[in-house]
Amino acid sequence: MEPVIARKMWRTLEPCHGLIYFAPEALAAYEALGVTGRDGYFASRAAPMGAVPAEVVIATFFNFNPRVVRHAIPSAWDAATPVQLLAARLGAADAALRRAAGALLGEAGVTRAAELARIAAEACTMAGRPLHAAHAGLPWPEPPHLALWHAITLLREFRGDGHIACLVEAGLDGIDALVVHAASGEVPRAALQTSRAWNDAAWAASVARLQDRGVVDDDGALTGTGLALRQHIEDQTDALALAPWDTLGEEGCDELRSLVRPLSRAVVDSGTFGFR
């Protein structure tokens, strides 16, 4: 199977997992435990690893300003235990999916999608995949739409861990990766810089480093070298993420995408991400 299928699967499945980072239900659930604002994101996603220090979160989340991670960790562990945060996150995912997808969650196709996604998720290897491995140690939830959400979470973290390995191998640190992403034109600089809490001085310093390497030009756009580097990273990320989809097979992948697509569209159309 061609590695690009891994990217196609990620793009189709991602909204069903990604809503947890934007849903008001999640923010409210974490705040009820005393973990407020952006701190809830770091604490809830890191919680499967246990009450780890900030350095572990900085390493595994990769492209956030360490300052905002240190604001959240370890103080979040004083407010709530990882077990409490995991329960709050799962409850928020349940509520957000029910709000966004409604009656679609009760259809038989969700049960089948959960079965297929679990086959793929359980084919993932754990070596060198810390966030995936931590999530893989959690129990499988019920009902089917939460089992599907959990499976997609495992697959997403598996891909993400591999992507970070590719960025490190390419000699990019967290902010460098964001600058390259912005230079590609796929996501505006403001969205990447603000969401990861980097100031203009840090951004400019990264641009200067990448200019010295010939990755971006004087206007901050990708050079031929930069385009080739980014393509190499994306291709390698796909290759490292291929194992679960090889296990599922072409027909299984096609079936899973067709079953999840209506759910993903419903999530996007719900406005949870701030756009439609």
N, C-alpha and C positions, 0 to 999 in steps of 0.2 A: 504494500500500500504506500502511496506517495506521502511523504511527511506533511505536505500542505493540508492534508485532511485534519491534522491536529489543530491547525489554525481555524479551519472552518467549523470544527466542533466547538472550539472555545468561543467563537463569535456567536454561535447559536445559543449555547448554554449559559453564557456569562450573565445575562440579565437576571436569570432566575436565582443566581447566587448574589450578584452585585447589589441587589436592592437593599440588602441588610446594611450597607454602608451609608444609605441615604434615607432610609425609612424613618419617619417620626416615631414609629412604634419602638424602634431600637433606642433612639435617644432617650425616650421616656423610661424605658425599662432600665437602662443603665443609671439614669439620674435617680430613679427610685432606690437604687442601691448606694447612692452617694458618689457615683462616678459621673462627672458632668462634662458636657461639651465634647471636644475632640478626644479627651482622655478615654471616653468609652470605646472609641474605635480601637485604640491601641490595646487596651486591657482585654476587650472581648475577643479580639483576633489572636492575641498572644495567650489567652487563658488555657488553651489545650496544652501548652508547654509547661503549665504550672506557674507559680509565682516567681518568674525568672527576673533577673536584673535588667536594667535598661539596656545594657550592652548587648544582650541577646536579642532584644527587640530591634535595636538599631541595625544589627547584622542581618537579621532575617527579613525585616521590612525594607531595608536597603536604601530607598531614595528619599526618606524623610529627613528633615533637619534634626540632628540629634537633640537639639534644644527642646523641641515639642515632645519628643519621646520621653526625655527626662522629666518633663512636667507631669506626664501621666504615670510613669513607672519609676520607682516602686510605690508611689503614694496610693495608686489605685488598689493595691493589695491590702492597704490598711483599711480601706472602705468596704471592700467586698472580696470574698475568696474567689479563686478561679472557678470553682464549682458553681457558685452563685451567678457569676457572670455568664458562664456557659448556659445555664438554665434560662437566664434572661435573654440571651441571644437567640436561643432556639424558640422561645415563646414569641419573641419579636418577629422572627422569620415566619412563624405560623400566622401571626396576625397580619403581617404585611402581605404575605402571599394570598391570604383569604380576601383582603381588601382589594388587591390588584387583579387577581385572577378569578375570584368568586366561584361561580358554578363550574368553571373549567376543572377545578381541583377534584371534583367528584366523578369525573369521567374515567372510564376504564383505561383509556390511554395513559393516564398518569401512573397507574399501577404498573403497566407494561414499561413505561419510560423509566420508572424507578428500578425495575428488574434489570433492564439493559444497562443503565448507568452504574448500578452496583457491580455488575460483571466487569465493566471497564475499570471502575475505581479499585476493585480488588486485584486487578492485574498490575497496578502501579507498584514499583519497587520503592523501598524506603531509603536505601543508601544515598547519602548526600542530599536528602530532601527533608530538612528539619521541620518545616511548617506542615508539609504533607504528613509526615510520620506522626507528628503530634495529633493532628486531626484524625488520623487513621486509628489512633488508640481509643477514640471515643465510641460509645455504644451507638448502634444504628437506631435512629428514632422512628417512631410511627406517628401518624398514618403515612400512606404512600407519598404524599406531596412533600413531607419532611424528609423521608428517606431519599427522595429525588434531590432535594435541596442539599442534603448532606453529601450525597455522591458527587454532585456537581462541585461542592466545596472541596472535596478531596482531589478531584481532577484539576480544579483551578489552582490549588496550592501546589500540586505536583508540577504543573506547567510553570508556575511562578518560580519555584525553587530552581528549576532547570534554567529559566531565563536569567536569573541572577548569576548563576554559574557562567553563562555565556557572556554576560556583561563584565564580570570580573576577568574572564579569560581575555576579553578585548581591551582590558586596561582602562575601563570606565568605572568611576565611582558613582555614588547615587545621583549627585547633581549633574554630573556629566551625562548620565543616561537621560535625564530629563531634558537637557539642552539639545541633545541629539534628536530626541523625540519631537521637541518643539520645532527644530530645524527641518524636520521631515514635512511639516505642514499638516500633519494628521490631527494634532491637538494644539490649540492656542497656547502660547507661552504663559499667558496670565493664569490659565486654568491649572497648568502644571506647577508653576512657581508658587502660586498662592496656596494650593491644596497641600503642598509639601513644605510650606513655610520657609522658603528660602528668600533672603533679601536681595536687592539689586546688586549689591557689592559681590556677594557670593556667586550670583549668576554671571556677572561680568568676568569674574576670575575664571570660572569654568569655560566661558566662551574663549578667553585668551589662551587657556591651556589647549583647547581643541583647535584653535587657529594655529598654534605652534606645531601641532601634530598634522596639520593639513586636513582636518576633518570638516571644519567649517571655514567659510571665506570671510572677508572683511565685513560683509553684510549679515553674517550669522547664518547663512544658508549652507546646506550640505554641499561639499565639493564632490568630485567624482570619487575620491578616496572615502569621503564620508558616506556616500550612497552605498558604496561597496561594503563598507564596514557594517552599516545598519542592515543591509540585506543578509550578510553573513550571520549576524546575530539572530535575525528572525528565522533564517533557515535552520540554524543550529538549535534554536529553541523548539521549532517544530519537530526536528529529528529526535530530540531528547524527550519530547512529549508523546511520541508515537506508540509506545508499548501498549497502553490500554486500548487504543483504537485498532491496532493489529489484532489484539485478542478478540475484540468485538466483531471484527470483520466488516467488509464493505456493506453488506446488507444490513447488519446490525447498526452500523453508523448511520446509514440512510434512514432507517426506521426511527432511531432515537432523535435525529434532527427533526424529522417530520412531526414527531409527537411533542417535542419540546417547543417547537417554533411558535405555536399559538400561545403558549404560556409566556414566552419571552416577549412576544408582541404585546400581550396584555399588560405585562409589567412596564414596558416602555410607555405604552399609551396611558398608563395610570398617572403619569407625571411624577412618579417617585424620584426619578433622577433629575428632576427640574427641567426636563425637556420632553417633547413628544415626537 
